[in-house]
């Protein structure tokens, strides 16, 4: 997911997307522990996507505080 796509999401959508990505990474790790994934880089990509989402969420929180 690109930064431009993340910025277009609303805050509730960001929170929902973070939950979805976290559940996906847990599922990927479990599947990888049982049998190796075809592409283990998916775990790395999911972690980075979660970090990007959290960064945007934090940025919005700080903007909200500075505007208050």
TAZITA-V620264 format. One record per backbone hydrogen bond with DSSP energy under -1.0 kcal/mol. NH is the residue of the N-H (numbers start at 1). CO is the residue of the C=O. Records with the same first field share a line. If there is no record, write none. Layout:
NH: CO ; CO
//
This chain:
6: 2
7: 3
9: 6
14: 10
15: 11
16: 12
17: 13
18: 14
19: 15
20: 16
21: 17
22: 18
23: 19
24: 20
25: 21
26: 22
27: 23
28: 24
29: 25
30: 26
31: 27
32: 28
33: 29
34: 30
35: 31
42: 39
43: 40
45: 41
46: 42
47: 43
48: 44
49: 45
50: 46
51: 47
52: 48
53: 49
54: 50
55: 51
56: 52
57: 53
58: 54
59: 55
60: 56
61: 57
62: 58
63: 59
64: 60
65: 61
66: 62
67: 63
68: 64
//
